[in-house]
Amino acid sequence: MMKLKKGKLLIDQHNKDYLYGGKFGGNYVPETLKKPIEDLANLFEKLRRDKKFLNERDYYFKNYVGVPTPFFKLKNLTKHLGGAQIWCKQVSKANGGAHKIYNATVHALIALKAKKRFIIGDTGAGYAGKMLSMAAKKFGLKCKIFMGTKDIVRQAVNCRAMRKNGAEVVPVDSGSKTLVDAVSECMRYWVSNCDTTHMCVGSTVGPNIFIKICAWSTAQISRELMVQVKKEFGRVPKKLKLINCVGGGSSAMGFWNEFIGYDRNQVELIGVEAGGPKNSKRHAAPLTNGAKIGVLHGALQYVIQDAEGQIEETESISAGLDYPGVSPLHCLLKDSKRARYTSATDEESLEALKLISKLEKGKIRPSLEPAHAFSEAIKIAPKLSKDTIICVDSCGDQKKDKQIIKERLGHNL
Amino acid sequence: MRLSNIASTFKKCRQEHRPALLTYTVSGDPNKKKSFEILKAISSHADICEIGVGHNCNTGDGKQIQNSTYRAIKNGIKIKDTFAIVKKFKKTKNAKPCILMGYYNSVVQYGENRFVRKCKQVGVDGLIIVDLPWPENRNFSKKCKKNSINFIQLLSPTTSRTRMKKIIKDSHDMIYYISMLSTTGGKLKVSPEKILENYNKIKKINKSKNLVIGFGITIKTISSLKKADGLVVGSALCNEISKSIKNRQNSVTNVSNMVKNIRAKLS
């Protein structure tokens, strides 16, 4: 079994070939990108040790992102389920409405240090794109966002926001017309323009440096959570479960980072992937459904593919989780058994939203992505003791999904 | 030591005072049968044939090769079919050295050792794996060499001189220089003089390596780069197949004529 190294950040637990556990990650990119990736890696290693840069990051996290985000108990849901206590880390309160703002802000700051005036990024649910367009506007960078045409339609709200922020939304019409093709097209653009342009990968996927920057940025979530949990309970509770949805895996990495070193009997990490429509073979859950290891977007990972290695189409009600691969960091956490992965179907996620809307109205309005995590919490809470603390990362706001929810349920929530 | 088919092809072209012409078409495009016929027809005019093993996350490729790839996959091309096409092609009268060009995941899923063995068995002369750069390709390129298959290293305008030296040291008979910062098939945005200047810098590091230039080369631009050891034309051919289909014309004749005309520019 794969083992995690004690006392070392997960993002730094790779070997000299940038492989985690000897088999996940790496830099499988065309030759042209080797140099820009190396330059970016060198710059980031310097910046993350630079006190001035850290102060700058913290300044913008505090005054622009708006940290810390709230942490509170969902009393009605807890009472209704009659088991474990359910708590919520409302990351969707961050500026822009989702966790993607951490990575976007850090990338914009890095682009400035690298003296690049142009910034590009991919997006699925549209949050990564929206936040990057916000950060670009804030820091005076010209921004292009690559987005699948299927997602442009279903996440029109975020798409409008990007354009309003002055970003150009580049429609991607190839393949499945979703996130996977948006990432491919973004990388293609970078190959052609890497001399003037900084690339931001929207999640903890891609060549190693992008995984590192993203997880390092979202780690802010668990730094806050650690303080909030200790303040609330006096210490890290004896039975704590941290539940997070997993698409590429950036919010889960941020939510778990500070807690990875704890024994799994004390702090259980549960990742919930997109199971897709009920009774359908299609899904976006490579970890849950035993996908094989393959190369996608520059990194070895569990990825949904056919016997020939062609990447297969995925399906999920949630555009943000609709991705065939998953972060090499999550592959490492799975194979080392530090985290447990499961999936929730489209229908289960909608049911979870209905229940939350009924019981916690006015308190939280999670998007379809965290709805997957809430679904798992609702499933397991009744079977657990009252001193068990379940904390769910409500990483995205529901506003962008209003139309989909109305179509599926026949009414607004 | 006996020269490899690839090395002796370059030698022959050098004696004829012209660069080698390398073509690239996607295996199975527009379908299995036609892609074999195209290969057979163009090999009367080309010196080395690159055959694309299509992958649907081809991040190094522009629109033209993407279109060819999606068409081939849609029409059911499998890796075993590509090997069958190479095997059949190598038995034809005008067969030229064959280079398979593709993405690493196809090799990973087939199994590295099995892939190399199969290449040797059907007569593949060389391999280009777009997303397996140096040093990630060190082990795999050794395996290729052991099986008398050329692993072709790529160099780009972003490759530093120190890195170039290391890559060239680990290279076999042929090296591929990417003309500009672009995916395949982009418009040539760098002057031919600048490309040849970079080309000469690389040649100076090791004169004995056969260095070809690719990306953005069309019938219009190819004459200006004649000083190179070899020139690759790919996207232009893929685009010709797409155009032929759109205009309901014979893609085999059209592509073959195009290669013939390109070849005439090099004499």
Interface residues (C-beta under 8 A of the other chain):
Chain A: D17 G26 N27 Y28 V29 P30 E31 T32 L33 K34 K35 P36 S174 G175 V180 S184 M187 R188 V191 S192 N193 C194 D195 K292 I293 G294 V295 L296 H297 G298 L300 Q305 A307 E308 G309 Q310 I311
Chain B: H55 N56 C57 N58 T59 G60 D61 G62 Q66 Y70 I73 K78 I79 Y103 Y104 N105 S106 V108 Q109 Y110 V130 D131 L132 P133 W134 P135 E136 L154 L155 S156 P157 T158 T159 S160 R163 I178 L181 S182 T183 G186
